[in-house]
């Protein structure tokens, strides 16, 4: 567990569901992506356009839902997570579970990562 006095990065945040630990570096960006995609637009009163509208497509046929979820993912992350460039996005729908995989690269360096968000 990383303590507050052990933080090495400028960008960091408290880790979700892990009291006292912090997310920094790649883990911070992946957590930001998960927060963006899991937040329905209009639910943050101070930022009404924050989040995504992915939830609107959960009842669509798979061939219609996938491209809309990918578009919504790219649009939302591009708007709210400006530190990265998206290289590839894929969606898997298995029953009632939607898994979104995002491969990204940091704009200011060579760091890259893969975020997996399950809805």
N, C-alpha and C positions, 0 to 999 in steps of 0.2 A: 504494500500500500504506500502510495506517495503522500508524504506529509506536506503541509503548506510551505515549510522552509526548504523543501527539496525540489520545488518546481523549477524546471529548466527552460521552459518556453514562455514567450510573451503571451501567447494565446492559450488559455486554459479555462476550465470550468469544473464545477463539482460533478462527479460522476453520478449519473442517475441510478437509483436503487442500490447505492453502495455508500452508506453514510461515512463521511470523513475522508473519502478517497477523491482524487481529482483525475480528470481526463485531460491529457495534453498531447500535442503532436498529432499524429495520425488518428489516435483514439478520439481526440477533441473534434476533429473534422467529421469523423464517422458519426459521433454522437450528435453533432449539429445537423447533419443530413437526416438522421433518424427523427430528430425533433421537427424539422421542417416538414417531412413527409407525413408524420403522424398528427400534425396540427391542422385541423380543417380551417380554411380561410374564414375569417370573420369571428373567430373565437377568442382572439387576443384583442382586448378593447383598445389598447394603445397602438397596435399595429394591425388594423383590420385586414390588410392584404397579406399578412404573414401566413405562411403555411401552404397547403396544396388542396386541390379539389379531387384527389384520388378517390375518396370515398364515394363520389358520385357514380363511379363506374363499376362498383362491386357487383351489381345485378345485371350488367350488360352481358351479352354473349361474349365468349372468350375472344373471338376474332375481332370484335369491336372494342372490347375492354383493353386488351394489351397495347395497341397503338396509342390509345388515349391516356393510359397510365404512364407510358413512356414519355409522351409529350408533356404531361403534367409534371412528371418527375424532373425532366430537363428544364422546363420553364421555371419551376419553383426553386430548384437548386441554383440555377444561373442567377436568379434575382436575389436570393438571400444568402448564398454562400459564395461570396465573390473571391475567396482565396484560391479557388480551384477551377480547373477546366475539366469537363466531363469527356472521357475518352470513349466509354461504352456503357450502355444501359440495357439490361435485359429483365424480363418479367416472367415469372413462373406462377401459374395459377393451379393449385391442387385442392380441389374441394372448396372449402371456405377460407383457405389460406393463400394470401398473395405474397410472394417473395420478390423483392426488387433488388437487383445487384447493380451497383454503380462503380465503375472503374474510373478513377480520377487521378489528376496530376496537379501538384501545387504550382500555381502560376509563377511564384517567385523562386522556384528552385526545381530540383530534380526529384523531390519526394513524391511518391505516388502511393496509392492505397486502393482498397476495395471495400466499399460499404455494403452490407447486406441488411435490408430492412424488411421485417416480416410484419404484415398487416393482418 
